[in-house]
Amino acid sequence: MSSVTFRPVSTVAGTIPVPADKSITHRALLLGLLSDRPVVVENPLCSEDTEATLAAVRAMGAQVEGALADGRVVIGGCGLRGLTPQPVIDCMNAGTLMRLAAGILAGQPAGELTVLDGDDSLRRRPMTRVADPLSAMGASVIPADGGTPPLAVRPGGPLRGMTHVLPIASAQVKSAVLLAGLNATGETWVQEPVPSRDHTERMLRAAGVDVMERDGMVGLTGPVARLSLPDLRVPGDFSSAAFAIVAGVLLGDPDVCVTGVNLNPHRTGLLGVLRRMGADVVVEPGPDVAGEPCGRIIARRRGVLQATEVTADEVPSMVDELPLVGLLGALAAGTTVVSGAGELRVKESDRIRSVVELLVAVGADAEEREDGFVVRGRPSIPGGEVHSHGDHRLAMLGALAGLASGSGVTVHGMEAVAVSYPGFVADLELLGAVAG
Ligand code: S3P
């Protein structure tokens, strides 16, 4: 386990191009697998999560040229119904891979069983939420006792199209169901309480699928004859950029700029929260990339932040950024409350418990709630020692807390950043962080 100490700094400044989007990279590789033409994916994210997806895509029959580390891969797919059956696929830490792969496998022509497995963290995450809708469509998708991985998928294609009302907004579950719908007969619809990120819908449309919207639902009619995904370039990941943006808000002088960032409105909820808190954040939209709005964001320190409340409606558009709201709240004037965020308990760690533990360990005044947390702001946080719990976003949160602290923060388990942002420490150093 690697331990890194992040020293306090008085300012951070500079410009960084953030790493490619994790969600979009997973989808580009998986839809490439289902495509009937070779797809060139430029600027894919090179990280542990996306390496797991590339390995899975290869195992399911894709011809892969190049490597994620080269910044370009070509995926020669097998078409919508031509995957090679695999007894076991290791999804490592990648929940997106496991849930989307379940949807893809469920709709393959009836045949061999595939077991989707993962690391200890993934083995604690709920899979009934995908198993139930996919089974209702006619596949057999069975998690272990407790509803967690390993997940045994026996394809049942052609499946039956149907309407699914999701109790919790989830892009992973929505995507699994829509991908299964490609190989289902009739219409497959998904309704969510609040719309989640729509990268799958955008990419399916680009691949020629008529993705419909009606009464707040999203759907498609199957069986779809073929997918023809055009070559694409993956834009930068807002969730990775968010760490640099928050560093800029807390310490940016003159400013921190992140370039090439995906600005999909279902991802950028944090920007609204930052504005409410009085932060100085400027968004400069640029041309679309891969059918996604993109641009650059400039953040600088301006006076004392004000506490805010984040409620259920905002959660899906900033679900991975809520840990950062905890740190912002710890240094804001007043009491910051996050509620309606029970989903955080089933992420890579129980992110309600782990965020509150981290904040308390660095000297903040934070408390758990069943579905969120409460943080009473202070003028400063002293610092301390924290653990990532193997959760990449926790490791990055600890690092930022160190920069903004009085005496520094040591993060144990810093290697977890490799899941989504292997160059995180180097990028933070470019902005002026001192780590060692
Ligand atoms: C993701 C969706 C989100 C997010 C995860 C990636 C995706 O999960 O937390 O990091 O790529 O679809 P849910 O939408 O399932 O909550």
Residues whose N, C-alpha, C, O or C-beta is under 5 A from the ligand:
A	BS01	S3P	S23 T96 A169 S170 A171 Q172 V173 S196 V319 D320
